[in-house]
Structures are given as structure tokens and as C-alpha cells.
Amino acid sequence: MTLLEVCVDSIGALQRAQARGARRIELCSRLDVGGLSPSAGLLELALAQSTLPLHVMVRPRAGDFCITTEELARMRSEIGQLKARKVAGVVFGLLRPDHTVDADATAELVRAARPLRVTFHRAFDETPDKLAALDALIALGCERVLTSGGAPTAHEGRFELRKLVERARGRIVVLAGGGVREHNWRELVRDSGVTEIHSSTPFAP
């Protein structure tokens, strides 16, 4: 059975997702810039109303995924607060200036997040060698990676996603995201072999 994660940035969107087939929620703000950390108010409302596991975005600003020491400290603090609120997981992605995975900063945040589940978000799609990046995330202990396979949409990248699924060998979940909709998810799943899909539009897989 395919698991649908729905990304939401409002309580109305969360309610629609719960009513229409989502099995996990990614909570964020500002979907128009790829998602940022939600406000404290939105988080509290979501915790009160969600019947599904909440994975919460930890991203202090829009733009690139290379962070400063100050931004890393802020992300670590946010993760501590989320642990106290007992969310199910956190979502973040950190890169070096050469677009490879920032292993040191990622390792620090993964340690800070435990026992929460960790998803490395679509910063992954900017990495130059995705199989090497996947190996790095496995070594760092991330539970899943959100990716389109480096293509504009997951459907277009479905055969690259299959390579990632094969490389993962069950050691990390490849979560297919990017333009996933009701009309294309079946072909995406068939051709890629993914078991989890991510969309900002709820539907019943």
C-alpha cells in the first residue's frame, strides 16, 4: 500500500488532507518558497487538530541550503522545541557550497533530533551525485529523503528514483515528491518502486 504524505501550510489544508487520504502530514509555512518552519501558533493548532503523524519543517529562511553558524544554532533550538512538543519527525536539508550534503551539520541535527524521525528534504535534488548523496544520508542515519530524482517533477524523474530505491535497499525510504498528483501517482509508483509519495494536493492512493 502506498503511503501519501501531504505538505500543508494552514489548518484548512491539514483538515482537507486528513479527510482525503493522507497518512502523514508535513507541516510548514510558505509553500510558495518551498516551505519554511511553521509559526508557533500554526504548530500548536496543528498538534491540537491533527489525527496523523506530524513531520515539521525546520528551515529558517528561503534561498539556498548553505547555513551559517547562527542559523544552525537556531535550527538546533527549533528541533529541541519540537521534541518537547512530541511531533513525529523533523524535515531539513543542509548543503555545502559545492552542493554536496553538509555531513557535519546534518549529523549534529540528526543527533539533536533523536528519537524523532528525520527526513532530508529536496535540497537533495541539488546534489551533483545523488547516489553518493544517498549513501551519505544513510551513513548519517536519516530515515527518509524527499526527492524528485533531480527532475522538475517526480514523474519525470521516476526512473532516476528507481536507481535510488535500488541503491537504498531498504536502508532509507525514498519519498517521491514534486508534482505528484492523482493523475500520475500510479505510473510513478509502478516505474520507480517507491512506497511513499509526497504531495501538496490530497487524494486517496
Secondary structure, 3 states (H helix, E strand, C coil): CCEEEEEECCHHHHHHHHHCCCCEEEECECHHHCCECCCHHHHHHHHHHCCCCEEEECCCCCCCCCCCHHHHHHHHHHHHHHHHCCCCEEEECCECCCCCECHHHHHHHHHHHCCCEEEECHHHHHCCCHHHHHHHHHHHCCCEEEECCCCCCCCCCHHHHHHHHHHHCCCCEEEEECCCCCCCHHHHHHHHCCCEEEECCCCCC
